[in-house]
Amino acid sequence: MPDTPASVALIVNPESGAGSDPDVIAGLLREYGVEVTLFAPDEAGAAAASGADRIAVASGDGALGLAAAAASRVGVPLAVIPVGTANDFARGQGLPAGPHSAARLAALGTMLRALDLAWIGQPGATGVRGREPPAGIRERPFVNAASAGLASLAGEAATDMKRVLGPVAYFAGALWSGLSGRPIGCSVTADGVQAFEGKAWQVTVAGTGSFGAGSQLEVADARDGLLDVAVLEAGSRIRLVGYAYGLRTRRLTGQAGVRHVPAELVELELERATTLNVDGELIPAGPTIEFHVEREAFRLVVPDQAGADSPS
């Protein structure tokens, strides 16, 4: 593969927010002399099959898992142009925030970082990696985090407010969920060993651990071949303030009432089917959900100073 790509398969979600016009983003890439073919968010498989030297995705966090899986499938680098509301993945990986700078990196960047890819599915799932999943969950990739409990309630509230409040909607949604949410009954099994059973405010299974417009599960490492599970045990609602502060200051897992366990395989049993918040997308799932991880599944294009592994 050449140091810089001659062709880019560009996946654009035009609903992500301001600056997500497909033609505008394609034009930014073409300024650097690359051939660009446009694809919709549900065409990640077609983007992978296009034969392009690189896949670029202009979207919020929700479409990144599918794009990463597509890039992994054909062994080409993935470039991210963040045009969503929160852009937690881009922030966590040190990627440029502006579309012009991000497009320049997507077209000219040569440094790559190998990252794990997390997968969520239901027992007996027969989904095919690199292809778009059917409605609901059979097998779905994600990069940041999947959560049940308060995070789902917060996501529902934030969805209704994002167009008006922007990133502040995530704070408002979290506040609403903390005031109105109730604990969920669940059981967590990590690599075959039961890690928790009882009531919890929230269960999060993390890849990068970035979510919620700036929250971070500090122990998560998307390069160690492990998922990180954090269970916020049910208890005083006042304690939620400390949990929220811990997520913002990278000091959550040391708090009382927080169970953390790393694992390659995770099974989450819920008392009933529910909605999960998966990279900011609300997905119906349950009551039994499985998670696994592929170590160093895809290579992300990163700035030279961002701790890359190697040139492309």
C-alpha positions as CSV (number, residue, x, y, z in Angstrom):
1,M,0.0,0.0,0.0
2,P,1.3,3.5,-0.8
3,D,2.2,5.9,2.0
4,T,-0.9,7.9,1.2
5,P,-4.1,6.5,-0.4
6,A,-4.9,7.0,-4.1
7,S,-8.6,6.1,-3.4
8,V,-10.9,6.4,-0.4
9,A,-14.2,4.8,0.3
10,L,-16.1,7.5,2.2
11,I,-19.0,6.6,4.5
12,V,-21.0,9.6,5.5
13,N,-23.9,9.9,7.9
14,P,-25.7,13.1,6.8
15,E,-27.8,13.1,9.9
16,S,-24.9,13.4,12.3
17,G,-25.0,17.1,12.6
18,A,-23.6,20.3,11.2
19,G,-20.8,19.8,8.7
20,S,-21.9,16.3,7.6
21,D,-22.9,17.1,4.0
22,P,-21.5,14.2,1.9
23,D,-20.5,16.3,-1.1
24,V,-18.7,18.9,1.1
25,I,-16.7,16.2,2.9
26,A,-15.9,14.4,-0.4
27,G,-14.7,17.7,-1.8
28,L,-12.3,18.3,1.2
29,L,-10.7,14.9,0.5
30,R,-10.5,15.5,-3.3
31,E,-8.5,18.6,-2.6
32,Y,-5.6,16.3,-1.7
33,G,-5.8,14.4,-4.9
34,V,-7.5,11.2,-3.8
35,E,-10.3,9.5,-5.7
36,V,-13.4,9.4,-3.5
37,T,-16.5,7.1,-3.7
38,L,-19.4,7.9,-1.4
39,F,-21.3,5.4,0.7
40,A,-24.2,5.6,3.2
41,P,-23.8,4.4,6.8
42,D,-25.6,1.1,6.0
43,E,-23.2,0.4,3.1
44,A,-20.1,-0.4,5.1
45,G,-19.9,-3.8,3.4
46,A,-20.0,-2.2,0.0
47,A,-17.3,0.3,1.0
48,A,-15.1,-2.6,2.0
49,A,-15.7,-4.4,-1.3
50,S,-15.0,-1.2,-3.4
51,G,-11.2,-1.9,-3.5
52,A,-10.3,1.5,-2.1
53,D,-6.9,2.0,-0.4
54,R,-8.6,3.4,2.8
55,I,-12.0,3.7,4.4
56,A,-13.0,7.0,5.8
57,V,-16.1,7.6,7.9
58,A,-17.6,11.0,8.6
59,S,-20.1,10.4,11.4
60,G,-20.8,10.5,15.0
61,D,-19.7,7.6,17.2
62,G,-22.7,5.4,16.3
63,A,-21.4,4.4,12.8
64,L,-17.8,3.8,13.7
65,G,-18.1,0.2,14.7
66,L,-19.5,-0.9,11.4
67,A,-16.8,1.1,9.5
68,A,-14.1,-0.4,11.7
69,A,-15.4,-3.9,11.0
70,A,-15.4,-3.2,7.3
71,A,-11.9,-1.9,7.3
72,S,-10.8,-4.9,9.4
73,R,-12.4,-7.3,7.0
74,V,-10.3,-6.2,4.0
75,G,-7.2,-5.1,5.9
76,V,-7.2,-1.4,5.0
77,P,-6.7,1.6,7.4
78,L,-9.7,3.5,8.8
79,A,-9.8,7.2,9.0
80,V,-12.4,9.1,11.1
81,I,-13.8,12.5,10.3
82,P,-15.8,13.4,13.4
83,V,-19.0,15.3,12.6
84,G,-21.3,14.1,15.4
85,T,-22.5,15.8,18.5
86,A,-20.2,14.1,21.1
87,N,-17.3,12.6,19.0
88,D,-16.0,10.7,22.0
89,F,-13.9,8.2,20.0
90,A,-12.1,11.0,18.1
91,R,-11.4,12.9,21.3
92,G,-10.1,9.8,23.1
93,Q,-7.8,8.9,20.2
94,G,-6.4,12.4,19.8
95,L,-7.9,13.0,16.3
96,P,-8.5,16.5,15.0
97,A,-12.0,17.8,15.6
98,G,-12.5,20.2,12.6
99,P,-13.6,18.7,9.3
100,H,-10.8,20.3,7.3
101,S,-8.0,19.0,9.6
102,A,-9.7,15.6,9.9
103,A,-10.1,15.3,6.1
104,R,-6.4,16.3,5.6
105,L,-5.4,13.5,8.0
106,A,-7.7,11.0,6.3
107,A,-6.1,11.8,2.9
108,L,-2.5,12.3,3.9
109,G,-1.9,10.6,7.2
110,T,0.5,7.7,7.2
111,M,0.8,6.7,10.9
112,L,-1.5,3.9,12.2
113,R,-2.6,2.7,15.5
114,A,-3.9,-0.9,15.9
115,L,-7.1,-1.0,18.0
116,D,-9.3,-3.7,19.4
117,L,-12.9,-4.1,18.1
118,A,-15.7,-5.1,20.5
119,W,-18.7,-7.1,19.5
120,I,-22.1,-7.4,21.0
121,G,-24.6,-10.2,20.2
122,Q,-27.2,-12.6,21.5
123,P,-26.4,-16.3,22.2
124,G,-26.2,-18.3,19.0
125,A,-25.9,-15.2,16.9
126,T,-25.1,-15.9,13.2
127,G,-24.2,-12.4,12.0
128,V,-21.5,-12.1,9.5
129,R,-18.7,-9.7,10.4
130,G,-18.1,-6.9,7.9
131,R,-21.8,-6.9,6.8
132,E,-24.6,-4.7,8.1
133,P,-26.6,-6.4,10.9
134,P,-30.4,-6.8,10.7
135,A,-32.7,-4.9,12.9
136,G,-32.0,-5.3,16.6
137,I,-28.9,-7.2,17.6
138,R,-27.6,-10.4,16.1
139,E,-23.9,-9.4,16.0
140,R,-22.9,-5.8,16.1
141,P,-19.4,-4.2,16.4
142,F,-18.7,-1.2,18.6
143,V,-15.7,0.8,19.6
144,N,-16.4,2.8,22.8
145,A,-19.0,1.3,25.2
146,A,-22.3,-0.5,25.5
147,S,-24.4,0.2,28.6
148,A,-27.6,-0.9,30.2
149,G,-29.4,1.0,32.9
150,L,-29.1,4.7,33.5
151,A,-26.9,5.3,30.4
152,S,-29.8,4.1,28.2
153,L,-32.2,6.4,29.9
154,A,-29.8,9.2,29.5
155,G,-29.3,8.4,25.8
156,E,-33.1,8.5,25.2
157,A,-33.4,11.9,26.9
158,A,-30.3,13.3,25.1
159,T,-31.6,12.2,21.7
160,D,-34.5,14.5,22.0
161,M,-32.4,17.5,23.0
162,K,-29.2,17.2,20.9
163,R,-30.4,19.4,18.0
164,V,-31.1,22.2,20.4
165,L,-28.5,21.8,23.1
166,G,-25.7,20.0,21.3
167,P,-23.2,18.3,23.6
168,V,-24.9,19.8,26.6
169,A,-27.8,17.4,25.9
170,Y,-25.7,14.5,27.3
171,F,-25.3,16.3,30.6
172,A,-29.0,17.1,30.7
173,G,-29.8,13.5,29.8
174,A,-27.5,12.2,32.6
175,L,-29.1,14.5,35.1
176,W,-32.6,13.3,34.1
177,S,-31.7,9.6,34.3
178,G,-30.1,10.1,37.7
179,L,-33.2,11.7,39.1
180,S,-35.8,9.4,37.5
181,G,-34.1,6.1,36.8
182,R,-34.4,2.9,38.7
183,P,-31.9,0.1,39.3
184,I,-32.0,-3.0,37.0
185,G,-31.7,-6.6,38.0
186,C,-28.7,-8.3,36.3
187,S,-26.0,-10.9,36.4
188,V,-22.6,-10.5,34.9
189,T,-20.3,-13.4,34.0
190,A,-16.7,-12.6,32.9
191,D,-14.7,-15.4,31.2
192,G,-17.0,-18.0,32.7
193,V,-16.9,-16.7,36.3
194,Q,-19.8,-14.8,37.8
195,A,-18.6,-11.3,38.7
196,F,-21.9,-9.8,39.9
197,E,-25.5,-10.6,40.6
198,G,-28.1,-8.2,42.0
199,K,-29.4,-4.8,41.3
200,A,-27.4,-2.1,39.6
201,W,-27.8,1.4,38.4
202,Q,-25.7,0.7,35.3
203,V,-23.6,-1.9,33.6
204,T,-21.0,-0.8,31.1
205,V,-18.9,-3.0,28.8
206,A,-16.1,-0.8,27.4
207,G,-13.8,-0.9,24.5
208,T,-12.1,2.5,24.5
209,G,-14.2,3.5,27.5
210,S,-15.1,7.0,26.0
211,F,-18.7,7.9,26.0
212,G,-21.3,10.5,27.1
213,A,-19.6,13.6,25.7
214,G,-16.5,13.4,27.8
215,S,-17.0,10.6,30.3
216,Q,-14.3,8.0,30.5
217,L,-13.9,4.6,32.1
218,E,-10.3,5.1,33.1
219,V,-9.2,1.5,33.2
220,A,-10.3,0.8,29.6
221,D,-7.6,0.1,27.1
222,A,-8.6,-0.6,23.5
223,R,-5.2,-2.2,22.8
224,D,-5.0,-4.9,25.5
225,G,-7.4,-7.5,24.0
226,L,-9.8,-7.2,26.9
227,L,-13.2,-5.6,27.6
228,D,-13.7,-3.7,30.8
229,V,-16.9,-4.2,32.7
230,A,-18.0,-1.7,35.3
231,V,-21.1,-2.3,37.4
232,L,-22.5,0.5,39.5
233,E,-24.2,-1.3,42.3
234,A,-27.7,-0.1,43.4
235,G,-27.7,2.0,46.5
236,S,-28.2,5.7,47.5
237,R,-29.2,7.9,44.6
238,I,-26.8,10.5,46.2
239,R,-23.9,8.2,45.3
240,L,-24.6,8.8,41.6
241,V,-23.1,12.2,41.9
242,G,-19.8,10.7,42.9
243,Y,-20.0,8.2,40.0
244,A,-20.7,11.0,37.5
245,Y,-17.7,12.9,38.9
246,G,-15.6,9.8,38.7
247,L,-16.5,9.3,35.0
248,R,-15.5,12.9,34.3
249,T,-12.2,12.8,36.2
250,R,-11.1,9.2,35.3
251,R,-11.6,8.0,38.9
252,L,-14.6,5.7,38.8
253,T,-13.5,2.2,39.5
254,G,-11.9,2.9,42.9
255,Q,-15.1,4.1,44.4
256,A,-17.2,2.1,46.8
257,G,-20.1,0.3,45.1
258,V,-18.3,0.0,41.7
259,R,-17.4,-3.5,40.5
260,H,-14.8,-3.7,37.7
261,V,-13.6,-6.8,35.9
262,P,-11.6,-7.2,32.7
263,A,-12.5,-10.1,30.4
264,E,-12.3,-11.4,26.9
265,L,-15.9,-12.8,27.0
266,V,-18.8,-11.3,28.9
267,E,-22.3,-12.5,29.4
268,L,-24.9,-10.1,30.7
269,E,-28.2,-11.5,32.0
270,L,-31.0,-8.9,32.5
271,E,-34.3,-9.4,34.3
272,R,-36.1,-8.4,31.1
273,A,-35.3,-7.3,27.5
274,T,-34.2,-3.6,27.5
275,T,-32.6,-0.9,25.5
276,L,-28.8,-0.7,25.4
277,N,-26.8,2.5,24.7
278,V,-24.2,1.3,22.2
279,D,-21.7,4.0,21.1
280,G,-24.6,6.5,21.6
281,E,-27.1,4.5,19.6
282,L,-30.1,3.0,21.3
283,I,-30.5,-0.7,20.5
284,P,-33.1,-3.2,21.7
285,A,-31.5,-6.3,23.3
286,G,-31.8,-8.9,25.9
287,P,-32.5,-10.4,28.2
288,T,-29.3,-12.4,27.6
289,I,-26.4,-10.5,25.8
290,E,-22.9,-11.6,25.0
291,F,-19.8,-9.5,24.3
292,H,-16.4,-10.4,22.9
293,V,-13.4,-8.6,21.6
294,E,-11.0,-8.9,18.6
295,R,-7.5,-7.8,19.6
296,E,-5.9,-5.3,17.2
297,A,-8.7,-5.8,14.7
298,F,-8.3,-2.6,12.8
299,R,-5.8,0.1,12.1
300,L,-6.7,3.8,12.7
301,V,-5.1,6.7,10.9
302,V,-3.7,9.0,13.6
303,P,-1.6,12.2,13.7
304,D,2.2,11.6,14.0
305,Q,2.3,12.9,17.5
306,A,-0.6,10.7,18.8
307,G,1.4,7.7,19.7
308,A,1.0,5.7,16.4
309,D,2.4,2.2,16.1
310,S,3.8,2.3,12.6
311,P,3.6,4.0,9.2
312,S,1.1,2.5,6.7
